[in-house]
Amino acid sequence: MNCPYCLRNYKLKIYYDRHVSVCKLLSDRRSENERNDHDNDETPTIRELYKLIQDLYIKNDKLEKEIQRMKKEKNNKIEDFDPYAWLSKNCSSEMNFDTWINSININDQHMTSIFENSIMHTIYDIIENNILIKKQNIPFIGLLKNNKFYVYEKEWKLMEDKHIEMFIDVIEKKIINYFILWQKNNKSKISANDKFQEKYLKIAQKVVEKKMKKRQKIKNVKNKILNIDLLYYKN
């Protein structure tokens, strides 16, 4: 009889059985040790792990220092940037900010817009349309370099809320004046036509009502201007 584990030959069964039981146990132990040795071959040692972590730390530290260097360099460039000198050299305007606002005209389409929407919606449209029509010659501009807007008043100045407020006041006054003229020109239609009279009353209500506070108007108009493509970039 041959042992299935070591192939040793036995003539007596009693010796064979005794041997096989021990040989099997030894064989199982060897197999387990071989598996452990194989696993240990694929697992890094403590020293290898320490070296790996150390290398990662050094790389990460270098990366952070490079990022900080780039940020500092960018901030230095922004600090060195003179927006007024750059605007004077690269951008020109044929009229001042207040002159440009006063050149905006109101017409019957704006009355229809007020009827169908709201007076602020109409003001947004007036601003956008006039900016896009005269885009190459508007007296205000934004710079991506420092994310600020500037207006032209004989020279370039930082845009402030007072400029937006003036913008809104002038447009609202123009709308009221045009509405009075529109009312006179359509007096007979208002009296004779019920639907036109309804349109007149609705426009009149929207023109005189003060639903929105001035601070909110300024904020909304500023956002409207920011959403129009007026930004210039300088490296």
Secondary structure, DSSP 8 states (H G I E B T S, - for coil): -B-TTT--B-SSHHHHHHHHHHHHHHHHHHHHHHHHHHHHHHS--HHHHHHHHHHHHHHHHHHHHHHHHHHHHHHHHHHH--HHHHHHHH---SS-HHHHHHT----HHHHHHHHHS-HHHHHHHHHHHHHHHTGGG-SEEEETTTTEEEEESSSEEE--HHHHHHHHHHHHHHHHHHHHHHHHHTHHHHHH-HHHHHHHHHHHHHHH---S-HHHHHHHHHHHHHTSS-EE---
